[in-house]
Amino acid sequence: MLSRRQALWLIPVELAIHNAEEAFTLPRYLPLIRDRLPVALGAIASGMQVGDFRAALVVVTIVPLAVVFWADRRPRSGTACWWALTVQAVMAINVLSHVLISALVLGGYGPGLVSALLVNAPVSAYVLGRASREDWVPRGARHALWPAALVIHGPVLWGVLLLSSYLPW
């Protein structure tokens, strides 16, 4: 069995694997994604370039790495652990979003689908399940993971994507 510290370090590793798959496969799929997105989302995505998405992927890889580093350096901090688990909850929601988008919008593979299913889903089940069984954070705090993760996976990620298209990377 992995130590709690090792289990937390799975989070940035899985995220880097997933984001690498997205970064490498996005150029081929971006035109298809733009064509098949609902009108409101397609309008937002139409101005974004592959470099914008890749810049956003760098940000959403580095920030969770910093969060896990914080949790590693402050092992007694419930707040640091909660934020690390929130990152993992975001990844669990991301698995579902990849499955739905790939099936409903793209009709097959979508960037990140393979790593979402083969890496993110099992790591999410392991880390979140273990954190729950071992009470890494209080029960009420565990319940707050999911609303926070939905906000991060939705508006916050869209904000990072939009911001990345305006910054001179």
C-alpha positions as CSV (number, residue, x, y, z in Angstrom):
1,M,0.0,0.0,0.0
2,L,1.2,3.5,-0.8
3,S,1.7,6.0,2.0
4,R,-0.7,8.9,2.1
5,R,2.1,11.1,0.8
6,Q,2.8,8.8,-2.2
7,A,-1.0,8.6,-2.9
8,L,-1.2,12.4,-3.0
9,W,1.8,12.5,-5.4
10,L,-0.2,10.4,-7.8
11,I,-2.4,13.4,-8.5
12,P,0.1,15.6,-10.4
13,V,1.6,12.6,-12.1
14,E,-1.8,11.5,-13.5
15,L,-2.7,15.1,-14.4
16,A,0.5,15.5,-16.3
17,I,-0.1,12.3,-18.2
18,H,-3.6,13.3,-19.0
19,N,-2.7,16.9,-20.1
20,A,0.1,15.5,-22.3
21,E,-2.3,13.3,-24.1
22,E,-4.6,16.4,-24.6
23,A,-1.7,18.6,-25.8
24,F,-0.5,16.0,-28.3
25,T,-3.9,15.1,-29.8
26,L,-5.6,18.4,-29.7
27,P,-4.2,19.8,-33.0
28,R,-5.8,17.0,-34.9
29,Y,-9.2,17.2,-33.2
30,L,-9.6,21.0,-32.6
31,P,-11.4,21.6,-36.0
32,L,-13.8,18.7,-35.3
33,I,-14.4,20.0,-31.8
34,R,-15.2,23.5,-33.0
35,D,-17.6,22.1,-35.7
36,R,-19.5,19.9,-33.2
37,L,-19.7,22.1,-30.1
38,P,-23.0,23.7,-29.3
39,V,-23.3,27.2,-30.8
40,A,-22.6,29.1,-27.5
41,L,-19.4,27.1,-26.7
42,G,-18.4,27.0,-30.4
43,A,-18.3,30.8,-30.5
44,I,-16.0,30.9,-27.5
45,A,-13.7,28.2,-28.9
46,S,-13.6,29.5,-32.4
47,G,-11.0,32.2,-31.6
48,M,-8.8,29.9,-29.5
49,Q,-5.7,28.4,-31.0
50,V,-3.8,25.2,-30.2
51,G,-1.1,27.3,-28.4
52,D,-3.8,28.8,-26.2
53,F,-5.0,25.4,-25.1
54,R,-1.5,24.2,-24.5
55,A,-0.7,27.3,-22.4
56,A,-3.9,26.6,-20.4
57,L,-2.8,23.0,-20.0
58,V,0.6,24.2,-18.5
59,V,-1.3,26.3,-16.0
60,V,-3.6,23.5,-15.0
61,T,-0.7,21.2,-14.6
62,I,1.5,23.5,-12.5
63,V,-1.2,24.8,-10.1
64,P,-2.2,21.3,-8.9
65,L,1.5,20.4,-8.6
66,A,1.9,23.4,-6.3
67,V,-1.2,22.3,-4.3
68,V,0.2,18.8,-3.8
69,F,3.6,20.2,-2.9
70,W,1.9,22.3,-0.3
71,A,0.0,19.3,1.1
72,D,3.3,17.3,1.1
73,R,5.1,20.1,3.0
74,R,2.2,20.6,5.5
75,P,1.0,17.0,6.1
76,R,-1.0,18.0,9.2
77,S,-2.8,20.8,7.3
78,G,-6.4,19.8,6.7
79,T,-6.8,22.7,4.3
80,A,-3.8,21.7,2.1
81,C,-5.1,18.1,2.0
82,W,-8.6,19.3,1.2
83,W,-7.3,21.3,-1.8
84,A,-5.3,18.3,-3.0
85,L,-8.4,16.1,-2.8
86,T,-10.4,18.8,-4.6
87,V,-7.9,18.6,-7.5
88,Q,-8.6,14.9,-7.5
89,A,-12.3,15.4,-7.5
90,V,-11.9,17.8,-10.5
91,M,-10.1,14.9,-12.3
92,A,-13.0,12.5,-11.4
93,I,-15.5,15.0,-12.9
94,N,-13.1,15.4,-15.9
95,V,-13.4,11.6,-16.6
96,L,-17.1,11.9,-16.9
97,S,-16.9,15.0,-19.0
98,H,-14.5,13.3,-21.4
99,V,-16.7,10.3,-21.7
100,L,-19.8,12.4,-22.4
101,I,-18.1,14.8,-24.8
102,S,-16.4,12.0,-26.7
103,A,-19.7,10.0,-27.0
104,L,-22.2,12.8,-27.5
105,V,-20.3,15.5,-29.2
106,L,-17.5,13.8,-31.1
107,G,-19.0,10.4,-31.6
108,G,-15.8,8.6,-30.7
109,Y,-12.3,9.5,-29.4
110,G,-11.7,12.9,-28.0
111,P,-8.4,14.4,-26.7
112,G,-7.7,13.0,-23.3
113,L,-10.2,10.2,-23.4
114,V,-7.7,7.3,-23.1
115,S,-5.8,8.7,-20.1
116,A,-9.1,9.7,-18.5
117,L,-10.3,6.2,-18.6
118,L,-7.1,4.3,-18.0
119,V,-5.3,6.7,-15.6
120,N,-7.6,9.3,-14.1
121,A,-10.6,7.0,-13.3
122,P,-8.6,4.5,-11.3
123,V,-6.4,7.1,-9.6
124,S,-9.6,9.0,-8.6
125,A,-11.2,5.9,-7.2
126,Y,-8.1,5.0,-5.3
127,V,-7.2,8.4,-3.9
128,L,-10.7,9.6,-3.1
129,G,-11.8,6.2,-1.8
130,R,-8.8,5.9,0.5
131,A,-9.2,9.5,1.7
132,S,-12.8,8.8,2.6
133,R,-12.0,5.5,4.3
134,E,-9.1,6.9,6.3
135,D,-10.8,10.3,7.1
136,W,-8.0,12.4,5.6
137,V,-10.4,15.4,6.0
138,P,-13.6,15.6,8.0
139,R,-16.8,14.2,6.5
140,G,-18.3,17.7,5.9
141,A,-15.2,18.8,4.1
142,R,-15.3,15.7,1.9
143,H,-18.9,16.7,0.9
144,A,-17.7,20.2,0.0
145,L,-15.1,18.7,-2.5
146,W,-17.7,18.0,-5.1
147,P,-19.4,21.5,-5.4
148,A,-15.9,23.1,-5.4
149,A,-14.7,20.6,-8.1
150,L,-17.7,21.5,-10.2
151,V,-16.9,25.2,-10.0
152,I,-13.3,24.6,-10.8
153,H,-14.0,22.2,-13.7
154,G,-16.6,24.5,-15.2
155,P,-16.3,28.3,-14.8
156,V,-12.7,28.3,-13.6
157,L,-11.3,26.1,-16.4
158,W,-13.2,28.1,-19.0
159,G,-11.8,31.2,-17.5
160,V,-8.2,29.9,-17.7
161,L,-8.9,28.9,-21.4
162,L,-10.3,32.3,-22.2
163,L,-7.5,34.1,-20.4
164,S,-4.8,32.0,-22.1
165,S,-6.1,33.3,-25.5
166,Y,-5.5,36.9,-24.5
167,L,-2.1,36.5,-22.9
168,P,1.2,36.8,-24.9
169,W,2.6,33.4,-24.1
